[in-house]
Amino acid sequence: MSEKTNATDIPALATQMHAAFAQQQWEKCEQLCLQIEALEPANAETANVRGIVASQMGDARSAEQYFVRAVNGSPERIDFQLNLGRLYLQQGLAEDALHRFQAALQLKSSDLTAALGMGQCLLQ
């Protein structure tokens, strides 16, 4: 008989999710994200991780949806802004990418990844 999962399990599930992510176990990572989201539907961290997983699996459309959800849920997270910017840049959407990199630089003006991303946008 399995125990019912509750919100107090989120930290343990998140630890497992990050371990699966680090080992590039994408399916396991996705399942753990779904478990967390069942407990906390607006979890921006899992949206971001699901975006990375979708991107790794070649599903740019889903990756964009997840990254947008992550950015909307936690706009102060520079890594979320950068992930969405990189995805837009890969899709050739330089103007959209530029907005994300600018948002990242507003959060941390010395971020080299955001500055490099802006430069790449301007070259497209």
Sequence and secondary structure as in RCSB ss.txt:
>XXXX:A:sequence
MSEKTNATDIPALATQMHAAFAQQQWEKCEQLCLQIEALEPANAETANVRGIVASQMGDARSAEQYFVRAVNGSP
ERIDFQLNLGRLYLQQGLAEDALHRFQAALQLKSSDLTAALGMGQCLLQ
>XXXX:A:secstr
      GGGHHHHHHHHHHHHHTT HHHHHHHHHHHHHH TT HHHHHHHHHHHHHTT HHHHHHHHHHHHHH T
T HHHHHHHHHHHHHTT HHHHHHHHHHHHHH TT HHHHHHHHHHHH 
